[in-house]
């Protein structure tokens, strides 16, 4: 009988200990997901296009925004914080997106319109995951679409080019001809012609965003024809434009030729070795970092705009010109300020299509 009572008491003690242990760990358990992640951390990741994370363009800008979001929220690079996967070919897009879903990231970005099909496909397969796409629209309830008013920023650098060209001949080199890149082209043309109706704008498309050799040869042809300023919206292809301009400047240091960069401040690409010269006139900033950080904060706060299109322009600090202004005249900067106010107030609407440009009758 005593043995029975002793055994019963021991069982009750063990049961109580188990219960207390469970109660004591409940708070910690609540903070951990099934894969051991801390639920207090809002995890975010991105998939690059083939330009890579160091493209000196929008992939790099997007990664900057994610890093800033991570820093502001005490996160570290890795599965419990923020990360990226780089795509070497189109075939990597869906694979990389699915990898990040399996790693349980709470918000996953596809950087660039080339990922649209893959994002749409994976979003359908993973309806409980949240995605965002940059530079296009994917009409899914679990996808937020980030777009920019690239024509506005392109207009401002066009104003600078129109005012500072010495030959009245400027060029535009695009990557893949599309509705998106057309906004860069048309906005630039409008900016040039608004301040210099006598100028001519030559347009060429490389057919690729990652062919620096094509960018170089196209720029060489343009500079040989008397064009003195080229604006590129061509991703990695644009690096070849800079290479050609630097080489021509080395051959003829007195010649004034320039490149206008895109997406991020590309001043360092224009440095001429062994001199203080720099052939970067300015850069059109497309603040993918601002947009990515802003959307990540919204999602973290429980306001993920699934199924919506969010557009960033001058008013949202989404587009503008770079801080590096060494080669920009005071007269040009004053004109940029004046046009910026006109655009913000709605007094002037920057065209984004050929049809809209024709209506301005510049």
Backbone torsions as a table, in degrees:
resi	resn	phi	psi	omega
1	UNK	NA	-45.1	179.6
2	UNK	-62.4	-37.8	-180.0
3	UNK	-64.9	-38.2	178.8
4	UNK	-62.7	-45.7	-179.4
5	UNK	-63.0	-38.9	-179.3
6	UNK	-66.3	-41.0	179.3
7	UNK	-66.1	-40.7	179.1
8	UNK	-63.8	-43.2	-179.9
9	UNK	-63.2	-41.8	-179.9
10	UNK	-63.9	-39.7	178.2
11	UNK	-63.0	-42.0	179.3
12	UNK	-63.3	-40.3	178.7
13	UNK	-62.4	-45.2	-179.4
14	UNK	-64.7	-40.8	179.0
15	UNK	-63.1	-42.7	179.1
16	UNK	-63.0	-41.1	179.5
17	UNK	-62.9	-41.0	178.5
18	UNK	-63.6	-43.8	179.5
19	UNK	-62.3	-44.8	179.9
20	UNK	-64.5	-39.6	179.4
21	UNK	-62.7	-41.1	179.7
22	UNK	-65.1	-42.6	179.0
23	UNK	-63.8	-41.8	-177.1
24	UNK	-65.6	-28.2	-177.3
25	UNK	-96.3	-4.1	-174.3
26	UNK	-60.3	-38.1	-178.7
27	UNK	-64.8	-42.2	178.8
28	UNK	-67.7	-39.0	-179.7
29	UNK	-63.2	-37.6	-179.5
30	UNK	-63.0	-29.4	-177.0
31	UNK	-85.3	-6.0	-178.5
32	UNK	-115.7	137.9	175.9
33	UNK	-84.3	178.8	-177.3
34	UNK	-61.6	-23.9	180.0
35	UNK	-99.0	13.3	174.4
36	UNK	88.6	2.8	-179.8
37	UNK	-76.5	148.6	176.0
38	UNK	-78.2	118.7	-176.7
39	UNK	-68.2	-17.7	177.4
40	UNK	-69.1	-22.0	178.0
41	UNK	-85.1	128.2	174.3
42	UNK	-94.3	110.6	-173.8
43	UNK	-91.5	140.7	-175.4
44	UNK	-143.4	144.0	-180.0
45	UNK	-149.4	167.8	-178.8
46	UNK	-141.2	155.4	173.4
47	UNK	-115.3	124.8	179.5
48	UNK	-80.2	164.2	166.6
49	UNK	-85.4	-167.5	-173.6
50	UNK	-72.5	-8.1	177.4
51	UNK	-69.1	-23.7	177.7
52	UNK	85.2	165.8	-173.4
53	UNK	-74.7	-16.5	179.7
54	UNK	-108.8	38.3	-174.3
55	UNK	-80.6	2.2	-175.8
56	UNK	56.3	27.7	-175.1
57	UNK	-144.2	-142.1	-168.6
58	UNK	-75.7	-27.2	173.8
59	UNK	-62.2	-46.1	-179.7
60	UNK	-64.7	-39.2	178.6
61	UNK	-65.5	-41.0	178.0
62	UNK	-62.6	-43.1	179.2
63	UNK	-63.1	-36.5	176.7
64	UNK	-60.7	-43.3	179.7
65	UNK	-63.5	-40.0	178.5
66	UNK	-67.3	-40.5	178.1
67	UNK	-63.2	-40.4	179.1
68	UNK	-66.5	-39.6	176.1
69	UNK	-61.5	-43.5	179.0
70	UNK	-61.9	-44.1	179.9
71	UNK	-63.0	-43.9	-179.0
72	UNK	-65.0	-25.3	-176.2
73	UNK	-110.2	15.5	175.2
74	UNK	66.7	29.6	-179.1
75	UNK	-98.0	158.4	177.0
76	UNK	-119.7	157.9	179.2
77	UNK	-66.1	129.5	-179.0
78	UNK	139.6	-175.2	-173.1
79	UNK	-64.1	-23.5	180.0
80	UNK	-93.7	5.5	-177.1
81	UNK	-142.2	-95.1	-177.2
82	UNK	-140.6	155.3	-176.4
83	UNK	-164.9	176.2	173.4
84	UNK	-145.2	156.6	170.9
85	UNK	-124.4	135.5	-176.7
86	UNK	-96.8	137.6	-179.5
87	UNK	-101.8	127.6	178.4
88	UNK	-91.5	-22.6	177.9
89	UNK	-152.1	170.9	179.5
90	UNK	-58.1	-30.9	-177.2
91	UNK	-66.1	-17.5	-178.3
92	UNK	-82.1	-17.6	-171.3
93	UNK	-58.5	-58.2	-177.9
94	UNK	-65.8	-38.4	179.7
95	UNK	-61.3	-46.4	-179.5
96	UNK	-66.5	-40.0	177.8
97	UNK	-61.6	-44.2	179.3
98	UNK	-65.5	-35.1	177.1
99	UNK	-60.9	-43.8	-179.5
100	UNK	-69.3	-33.0	175.1
101	UNK	-63.3	-46.4	-179.9
102	UNK	-63.3	-28.7	177.8
103	UNK	-84.3	4.9	168.6
104	UNK	69.0	33.1	173.5
105	UNK	-71.0	139.7	-173.9
106	UNK	-82.8	-21.3	174.7
107	UNK	-142.3	127.8	-175.8
108	UNK	-125.6	124.4	-179.3
109	UNK	-98.7	139.1	165.5
110	UNK	-105.4	118.1	-172.3
111	UNK	-95.2	105.0	177.0
112	UNK	110.9	150.3	-175.5
113	UNK	-67.2	-18.1	178.6
114	UNK	-65.6	-18.0	-179.8
115	UNK	-92.4	2.6	-173.5
116	UNK	-57.0	-48.7	-177.9
117	UNK	-62.0	-43.6	-179.3
118	UNK	-65.6	-41.8	179.2
119	UNK	-62.8	-44.6	178.6
120	UNK	-61.2	-42.0	-179.4
121	UNK	-64.8	-48.8	-177.7
122	UNK	-70.4	-34.5	178.0
123	UNK	-61.9	-37.4	176.9
124	UNK	-66.9	-38.6	-178.6
125	UNK	-74.3	-27.8	-175.1
126	UNK	-123.4	68.0	-173.7
127	UNK	-63.9	-18.7	-180.0
128	UNK	-89.5	-5.3	178.9
129	UNK	-95.1	152.9	179.2
130	UNK	-107.3	133.2	-178.9
131	UNK	-127.6	160.8	171.6
132	UNK	-140.1	143.5	178.8
133	UNK	-121.3	140.1	179.9
134	UNK	-105.9	132.6	171.6
135	UNK	84.8	10.5	174.9
136	UNK	-161.6	-175.6	-179.9
137	UNK	-120.9	127.5	171.1
138	UNK	-116.9	109.7	-171.8
139	UNK	-83.3	79.0	178.0
140	UNK	-134.3	147.9	-177.7
141	UNK	-64.1	-25.4	-178.4
142	UNK	-105.1	20.8	177.8
143	UNK	-126.8	128.8	171.6
144	UNK	-99.7	134.1	-177.3
145	UNK	-107.3	123.4	-179.4
146	UNK	-103.5	119.8	176.0
147	UNK	-123.3	163.9	-179.1
148	UNK	-130.7	157.5	173.4
149	UNK	-93.9	69.0	-175.9
150	UNK	-59.0	-28.9	-179.3
151	UNK	-62.2	-30.2	-179.3
152	UNK	-68.8	-49.7	178.3
153	UNK	-64.8	-37.5	179.5
154	UNK	-66.4	-34.1	176.2
155	UNK	-61.2	-44.0	-177.7
156	UNK	-63.8	-42.3	178.5
157	UNK	-72.5	-25.4	174.2
158	UNK	-66.4	-36.8	175.7
159	UNK	-59.6	-44.8	179.3
160	UNK	-63.1	-45.7	-179.7
161	UNK	-63.1	-42.5	-178.9
162	UNK	-63.8	-33.5	-178.2
163	UNK	-83.7	-24.3	-172.7
164	UNK	-109.7	-4.5	175.7
165	UNK	-66.2	136.4	178.2
166	UNK	-95.1	-19.8	-176.4
167	UNK	-104.3	-8.1	-174.4
168	UNK	62.9	24.4	176.7
169	UNK	-130.9	117.0	178.9
170	UNK	-127.8	162.0	-176.1
171	UNK	-128.6	156.8	173.5
172	UNK	-129.9	128.4	176.4
173	UNK	-118.9	117.3	178.3
174	UNK	-103.0	162.7	176.9
175	UNK	-79.3	-94.3	176.1
176	UNK	-100.6	127.6	-179.4
177	UNK	-66.8	124.6	-175.5
178	UNK	-160.4	172.0	177.5
179	UNK	-59.4	-37.7	179.7
180	UNK	-64.5	-55.2	-175.4
181	UNK	-68.5	-25.0	174.6
182	UNK	-58.7	-34.0	179.4
183	UNK	-62.8	-38.6	176.5
184	UNK	-63.8	-49.6	-176.7
185	UNK	-60.5	-51.7	-175.3
186	UNK	-66.4	-42.9	178.5
187	UNK	-61.0	-40.9	178.8
188	UNK	-63.7	-48.2	178.2
189	UNK	-56.0	-45.9	-178.5
190	UNK	-61.4	-40.7	179.0
191	UNK	-64.5	-45.4	179.1
192	UNK	-60.3	-51.7	-173.1
193	UNK	-73.4	-23.3	178.7
194	UNK	-66.8	-30.0	-178.5
195	UNK	-108.8	-13.7	-177.5
196	UNK	-148.1	80.1	-177.0
197	UNK	-64.1	-14.1	179.4
198	UNK	-85.6	-9.1	-176.5
199	UNK	-75.4	153.6	175.0
200	UNK	-115.0	135.5	-179.9
201	UNK	-116.3	114.0	177.7
202	UNK	-93.4	135.5	-176.1
203	UNK	-119.7	131.8	175.0
204	UNK	-136.1	144.4	175.1
205	UNK	-116.8	135.1	-177.3
206	UNK	-82.3	-22.2	-177.8
207	UNK	80.2	8.9	-178.0
208	UNK	-162.6	148.9	178.1
209	UNK	-98.8	1.6	-174.0
210	UNK	-138.6	40.8	-179.9
211	UNK	-126.7	82.4	-177.2
212	UNK	-60.7	-31.4	-179.5
213	UNK	-65.2	-37.4	177.3
214	UNK	-69.0	-40.2	176.9
215	UNK	-60.2	-40.5	-179.2
216	UNK	-66.1	-47.7	-177.8
217	UNK	-67.8	-37.4	178.8
218	UNK	-65.5	-42.1	178.3
219	UNK	-65.2	-39.2	178.8
220	UNK	-59.6	-42.4	178.2
221	UNK	-64.3	-40.6	-179.6
222	UNK	-66.6	-46.9	-179.4
223	UNK	-63.2	-35.3	179.4
224	UNK	-66.8	-25.6	-179.1
225	UNK	-85.1	-0.5	178.2
226	UNK	104.8	-2.7	174.9
227	UNK	-66.2	135.0	-178.3
228	UNK	-114.1	-11.2	177.9
229	UNK	-136.5	128.4	177.5
230	UNK	-122.1	129.8	172.8
231	UNK	-103.9	127.1	178.7
232	UNK	-113.5	144.8	170.0
233	UNK	-133.7	69.9	-167.3
234	UNK	-137.3	14.7	178.1
235	UNK	58.2	-131.0	-179.4
236	UNK	-65.0	-27.0	176.4
237	UNK	-60.6	-32.9	-179.4
238	UNK	-65.4	-21.3	177.9
239	UNK	-62.6	-32.1	177.1
240	UNK	-67.7	-29.9	176.4
241	UNK	-63.7	-44.5	177.7
242	UNK	-63.4	-43.5	-179.9
243	UNK	-57.8	-45.8	-179.7
244	UNK	-63.8	-44.1	-179.1
245	UNK	-64.1	-41.8	178.5
246	UNK	-62.1	-45.2	-179.2
247	UNK	-63.2	-41.3	179.3
248	UNK	-66.9	-35.7	177.9
249	UNK	-67.0	-35.5	177.6
250	UNK	-66.4	-37.8	179.8
251	UNK	-71.5	-36.4	-177.3
252	UNK	-136.2	82.2	-175.0
253	UNK	-58.7	-22.7	-177.8
254	UNK	-83.4	-15.1	-177.7
255	UNK	-74.9	134.2	178.7
256	UNK	-95.2	99.3	173.6
257	UNK	-128.8	147.9	-175.0
258	UNK	-141.6	159.9	170.6
259	UNK	-122.0	140.5	171.0
260	UNK	-103.4	120.1	-177.9
261	UNK	-78.6	178.1	-175.2
262	UNK	-143.8	151.6	174.6
263	UNK	74.2	-54.0	176.6
264	UNK	-131.1	171.6	-180.0
265	UNK	-70.1	110.2	-175.4
266	UNK	-102.2	28.5	-177.7
267	UNK	-59.0	-38.1	-175.4
268	UNK	-67.7	-23.1	177.2
269	UNK	-71.3	-18.2	-176.4
270	UNK	-96.1	2.3	-179.3
271	UNK	-65.9	131.6	179.4
272	UNK	-96.4	113.5	-175.1
273	UNK	-54.2	137.4	176.6
274	UNK	78.9	4.3	179.4
275	UNK	-137.3	175.6	173.6
276	UNK	-95.6	3.3	-177.6
277	UNK	-73.9	151.5	175.0
278	UNK	-145.1	125.1	-175.3
279	UNK	-90.6	5.7	174.4
280	UNK	-81.6	115.8	179.4
281	UNK	-73.4	-51.2	175.5
282	UNK	-166.4	-176.6	175.7
283	UNK	-138.1	143.9	173.6
284	UNK	-87.0	113.7	-179.1
285	UNK	-82.5	124.0	171.6
286	UNK	-112.1	103.2	-166.7
287	UNK	-80.7	69.0	176.0
288	UNK	-60.8	-32.5	178.7
289	UNK	-61.8	-42.1	178.8
290	UNK	-62.7	-45.3	-177.5
291	UNK	-66.4	-45.0	-178.7
292	UNK	-64.1	-43.4	178.9
293	UNK	-65.2	-43.2	-179.3
294	UNK	-62.4	-46.1	-179.2
295	UNK	-67.3	-36.7	178.1
296	UNK	-63.2	-39.8	178.2
297	UNK	-65.4	-42.0	178.7
298	UNK	-60.1	-46.0	-178.7
299	UNK	-65.3	-39.5	179.2
300	UNK	-61.6	-35.8	-178.9
301	UNK	-82.5	4.1	178.5
302	UNK	88.4	14.7	-177.9
303	UNK	-114.5	42.6	179.5
304	UNK	-63.0	121.4	-175.0
305	UNK	-85.7	58.1	-179.2
306	UNK	-59.5	136.0	179.1
307	UNK	80.5	2.2	-177.0
308	UNK	-111.1	159.7	175.0
309	UNK	-109.1	122.9	178.5
310	UNK	-110.3	124.3	-175.8
311	UNK	-113.9	134.0	-178.1
312	UNK	-116.0	124.0	178.8
313	UNK	-127.3	-155.9	-179.1
314	UNK	-60.3	-42.1	-177.3
315	UNK	-62.8	-33.3	-178.7
316	UNK	-91.8	9.8	-175.6
317	UNK	60.8	30.3	-178.7
318	UNK	-87.0	-25.1	177.6
319	UNK	-139.9	159.5	179.6
320	UNK	170.7	-160.0	176.6
321	UNK	-114.4	159.1	-174.1
322	UNK	-70.9	161.5	177.8
323	UNK	-72.0	-25.7	179.5
324	UNK	-75.7	112.1	-173.4
325	UNK	-129.6	23.9	-175.2
326	UNK	-58.6	-33.2	-176.6
327	UNK	-98.7	2.7	-178.2
328	UNK	-97.7	130.2	-178.1
329	UNK	-74.4	158.5	176.8
330	UNK	-61.4	-36.5	178.7
331	UNK	-62.0	-41.7	179.3
332	UNK	-67.0	-42.1	-180.0
333	UNK	-63.1	-37.9	178.1
334	UNK	-64.9	-41.3	179.3
335	UNK	-64.6	-39.2	178.1
336	UNK	-60.9	-43.3	178.5
337	UNK	-61.6	-43.2	-178.7
338	UNK	-65.0	-44.2	179.7
339	UNK	-69.2	-34.4	177.2
340	UNK	-59.0	-44.0	179.4
341	UNK	-66.0	-38.4	177.9
342	UNK	-62.8	-40.0	-179.4
343	UNK	-70.0	-44.3	179.9
344	UNK	-61.4	-40.3	-176.5
345	UNK	-77.2	-13.6	-177.4
346	UNK	88.6	0.4	179.1
347	UNK	-63.0	-33.8	178.8
348	UNK	-129.4	129.5	177.7
349	UNK	-107.8	119.7	-177.1
350	UNK	-74.5	129.5	179.4
351	UNK	-70.4	149.1	178.0
352	UNK	-123.7	-1.7	178.7
353	UNK	-134.7	163.3	177.9
354	UNK	-60.6	-38.5	-179.4
355	UNK	-62.8	-43.7	179.3
356	UNK	-66.1	-36.1	178.9
357	UNK	-66.0	-41.6	179.5
358	UNK	-60.5	-35.9	-178.7
359	UNK	-66.5	-25.5	178.5
360	UNK	-72.1	-25.2	177.9
361	UNK	54.7	53.5	-179.5
362	UNK	-81.2	NA	NA
